[in-house]
Amino acid sequence: MNGIDYMELALNMAKSTLGQTSPNPAVGAVVVKDGEIVGMGAHLKAGGGHAEVHAITAAGEKAKGADIYVTLEPCSHYGKTPPCSQLIISSGIKKVFIASTDPNPLVGGKGIKQLIEAGIEVEIGDHQEEALELNKHFFHFIQFGTPFVTLKTAVTLDGKTATASGDSKWITSEASRENVHYDRHRHDAILVGVNTIIRDNPHLTTRLPQGGKNPIRVILDSNLRTPILSNIVQDNESPTIIFTRNGISEEQKKPYLEKGCEIISLQMEKIDINTVLVELGKRNILSLYVEGGSTIHSTFLKEKAFQELIMYMSPTLVGGSDAFQSFGGKGFNTIAEGLKMDIQYINRIGPDIKIVALPKIEISR
């Protein structure tokens, strides 16, 4: 194997942990000596050993004089675990390959500086693009203090999310729906509006063949109309946060609080998306998966408060000027005002198409 292969292996190990390390980044590491892999590891969960610790521990005495390939700059500060930069130095490793630097101000080049000052050779940028994509949620949160927001929608070939009668089951195939559950697994929280709760009574959990992490459920509900017997209140599968406007009485909140829900009453007459994101950021929610209807999606669009759009398109036509669509409201007045998107990739999932696109503008929240 060559150097590129070793970093690819480290990246693949890190990818396998997506969804379970938050609020920490996903990281993989591989220790190599004389062309032989002598240790490797990944960060498995927050509070647990870092990738470098697992890899160097596995290498043992063979770490002396070896190279280590790590997907993110080694930490240099004391947190829940000791700094990895010091472990690398004390292990006798001679060279460190780093895919991307860490935007965390507690690290921010300090780990690299410590390694260089200790006489260890450091090479940066191997597979940097893949490493940045891997931890885009973490990097965004560190920079802005708010969650990375993904808007998800499923549409027919003519752009409808439901028929005029409101029927939407099922627009996309079982394969696409399973893919959605993987995306739920890798996000910290999932958001919908109260109308989705009233209409569908969803659990908003992750249902994958091998299991998965349930996201925190976030409900936008100005007047606290969420049915007390709804699944998201009763099932205890994951924490539930309900945002309301001001003026909601403690008596109204009481039955929800007794079921373990958190209610955040914003000091405003109408729920503001940007304020919601700030509040979620305070709770260390790094990523938010928005599965709302046209009203919720249009609000995020109007505020330009999202970083990624995922659209599943089914080869079905339903027609109808009264049928529902992904984005409601008045929209932009002109095509020129419309938010330009950069399509990242298009993938076939069963009979459907999955499109992932990013806003072309820099969204600073």
Solvent accessible surface area in square Angstrom, and as a share of the most:
residue,aa,sasa,rsa
1,M,141,0.63
2,N,88,0.45
3,G,27,0.26
4,I,97,0.49
5,D,47,0.24
6,Y,10,0.04
7,M,0,0.00
8,E,70,0.31
9,L,47,0.23
10,A,0,0.00
11,L,5,0.03
12,N,86,0.44
13,M,33,0.15
14,A,0,0.00
15,K,90,0.38
16,S,89,0.57
17,T,4,0.02
18,L,45,0.22
19,G,11,0.11
20,Q,78,0.35
21,T,5,0.03
22,S,40,0.26
23,P,54,0.34
24,N,44,0.23
25,P,19,0.12
26,A,2,0.02
27,V,14,0.08
28,G,0,0.00
29,A,0,0.00
30,V,0,0.00
31,V,0,0.00
32,V,10,0.06
33,K,62,0.26
34,D,141,0.73
35,G,61,0.58
36,E,97,0.43
37,I,56,0.28
38,V,21,0.12
39,G,5,0.05
40,M,95,0.43
41,G,10,0.09
42,A,12,0.10
43,H,4,0.02
44,L,96,0.48
45,K,131,0.56
46,A,35,0.27
47,G,38,0.36
48,G,19,0.19
49,G,24,0.23
50,H,43,0.19
51,A,0,0.00
52,E,6,0.03
53,V,46,0.26
54,H,68,0.30
55,A,0,0.00
56,I,12,0.06
57,T,102,0.59
58,A,67,0.52
59,A,7,0.05
60,G,43,0.41
61,E,158,0.71
62,K,107,0.45
63,A,1,0.01
64,K,139,0.59
65,G,31,0.29
66,A,1,0.01
67,D,28,0.15
68,I,0,0.00
69,Y,11,0.04
70,V,0,0.00
71,T,2,0.01
72,L,6,0.03
73,E,5,0.02
74,P,1,0.01
75,C,13,0.08
76,S,16,0.11
77,H,53,0.24
78,Y,173,0.66
79,G,54,0.52
80,K,177,0.75
81,T,24,0.14
82,P,88,0.55
83,P,6,0.04
84,C,1,0.01
85,S,0,0.00
86,Q,84,0.37
87,L,57,0.28
88,I,0,0.00
89,I,51,0.26
90,S,90,0.58
91,S,24,0.15
92,G,30,0.29
93,I,4,0.02
94,K,121,0.51
95,K,36,0.15
96,V,0,0.00
97,F,25,0.10
98,I,0,0.00
99,A,0,0.00
100,S,1,0.00
101,T,59,0.34
102,D,14,0.07
103,P,58,0.37
104,N,26,0.14
105,P,101,0.64
106,L,102,0.51
107,V,3,0.01
108,G,47,0.45
109,G,29,0.28
110,K,104,0.44
111,G,0,0.00
112,I,16,0.08
113,K,122,0.52
114,Q,53,0.23
115,L,0,0.00
116,I,101,0.51
117,E,123,0.55
118,A,49,0.38
119,G,69,0.66
120,I,14,0.07
121,E,104,0.47
122,V,30,0.17
123,E,79,0.35
124,I,81,0.41
125,G,32,0.31
126,D,31,0.16
127,H,37,0.17
128,Q,78,0.35
129,E,141,0.63
130,E,71,0.32
131,A,1,0.01
132,L,80,0.40
133,E,99,0.44
134,L,14,0.07
135,N,9,0.04
136,K,36,0.15
137,H,26,0.11
138,F,14,0.06
139,F,27,0.11
140,H,16,0.07
141,F,29,0.12
142,I,49,0.25
143,Q,125,0.56
144,F,59,0.25
145,G,35,0.34
146,T,9,0.05
147,P,1,0.00
148,F,14,0.06
149,V,1,0.00
150,T,0,0.00
151,L,0,0.00
152,K,29,0.12
153,T,9,0.05
154,A,22,0.17
155,V,2,0.01
156,T,3,0.02
157,L,95,0.47
158,D,53,0.28
159,G,30,0.29
160,K,34,0.14
161,T,30,0.17
162,A,13,0.10
163,T,44,0.25
164,A,63,0.49
165,S,104,0.67
166,G,24,0.23
167,D,83,0.43
168,S,44,0.28
169,K,118,0.50
170,W,159,0.56
171,I,31,0.16
172,T,16,0.09
173,S,26,0.17
174,E,129,0.58
175,A,45,0.35
176,S,1,0.00
177,R,65,0.24
178,E,81,0.36
179,N,41,0.21
180,V,13,0.08
181,H,21,0.09
182,Y,90,0.34
183,D,2,0.01
184,R,22,0.08
185,H,29,0.13
186,R,40,0.15
187,H,0,0.00
188,D,20,0.10
189,A,0,0.00
190,I,0,0.00
191,L,0,0.00
192,V,1,0.01
193,G,7,0.06
194,V,13,0.07
195,N,88,0.45
196,T,16,0.09
197,I,2,0.01
198,I,81,0.41
199,R,146,0.53
200,D,59,0.30
201,N,64,0.33
202,P,27,0.17
203,H,75,0.33
204,L,5,0.02
205,T,10,0.06
206,T,12,0.07
207,R,141,0.51
208,L,35,0.18
209,P,95,0.60
210,Q,166,0.74
211,G,40,0.38
212,G,42,0.40
213,K,62,0.26
214,N,44,0.22
215,P,0,0.00
216,I,45,0.23
217,R,1,0.00
218,V,0,0.00
219,I,0,0.00
220,L,15,0.07
221,D,0,0.00
222,S,37,0.24
223,N,71,0.36
224,L,15,0.08
225,R,118,0.43
226,T,1,0.01
227,P,55,0.34
228,I,61,0.31
229,L,142,0.71
230,S,4,0.03
231,N,35,0.18
232,I,3,0.01
233,V,3,0.02
234,Q,60,0.27
235,D,34,0.18
236,N,118,0.60
237,E,96,0.43
238,S,14,0.09
239,P,86,0.54
240,T,6,0.03
241,I,8,0.04
242,I,0,0.00
243,F,0,0.00
244,T,0,0.00
245,R,65,0.24
246,N,42,0.21
247,G,68,0.66
248,I,13,0.07
249,S,52,0.33
250,E,119,0.53
251,E,132,0.59
252,Q,81,0.36
253,K,25,0.10
254,K,107,0.45
255,P,52,0.33
256,Y,18,0.07
257,L,81,0.40
258,E,119,0.53
259,K,74,0.31
260,G,61,0.59
261,C,8,0.05
262,E,68,0.30
263,I,23,0.11
264,I,19,0.10
265,S,26,0.17
266,L,8,0.04
267,Q,148,0.66
268,M,58,0.26
269,E,126,0.56
270,K,164,0.69
271,I,23,0.12
272,D,49,0.25
273,I,4,0.02
274,N,39,0.20
275,T,39,0.23
276,V,0,0.00
277,L,3,0.01
278,V,71,0.41
279,E,30,0.14
280,L,0,0.00
281,G,6,0.06
282,K,140,0.59
283,R,89,0.32
284,N,83,0.43
285,I,3,0.01
286,L,6,0.03
287,S,2,0.01
288,L,0,0.00
289,Y,0,0.00
290,V,0,0.00
291,E,30,0.13
292,G,12,0.12
293,G,34,0.33
294,S,30,0.19
295,T,100,0.58
296,I,22,0.11
297,H,2,0.01
298,S,19,0.12
299,T,45,0.26
300,F,0,0.00
301,L,34,0.17
302,K,152,0.64
303,E,52,0.23
304,K,64,0.27
305,A,0,0.00
306,F,3,0.01
307,Q,23,0.10
308,E,4,0.02
309,L,23,0.12
310,I,2,0.01
311,M,38,0.17
312,Y,1,0.00
313,M,41,0.18
314,S,4,0.03
315,P,83,0.52
316,T,60,0.35
317,L,127,0.63
318,V,62,0.36
319,G,35,0.33
320,G,48,0.46
321,S,116,0.75
322,D,114,0.59
323,A,9,0.07
324,F,99,0.41
325,Q,98,0.43
326,S,11,0.07
327,F,51,0.21
328,G,16,0.16
329,G,76,0.73
330,K,204,0.86
331,G,53,0.51
332,F,69,0.29
333,N,140,0.72
334,T,73,0.42
335,I,156,0.79
336,A,87,0.68
337,E,88,0.40
338,G,21,0.20
339,L,25,0.12
340,K,101,0.43
341,M,55,0.25
342,D,62,0.32
343,I,99,0.50
344,Q,87,0.39
345,Y,106,0.40
346,I,104,0.53
347,N,71,0.37
348,R,168,0.61
349,I,19,0.10
350,G,47,0.45
351,P,69,0.43
352,D,1,0.01
353,I,64,0.32
354,K,14,0.06
355,I,33,0.17
356,V,8,0.05
357,A,5,0.04
358,L,55,0.27
359,P,16,0.10
360,K,134,0.57
361,I,79,0.40
362,E,141,0.63
363,I,18,0.09
364,S,77,0.50
365,R,79,0.29
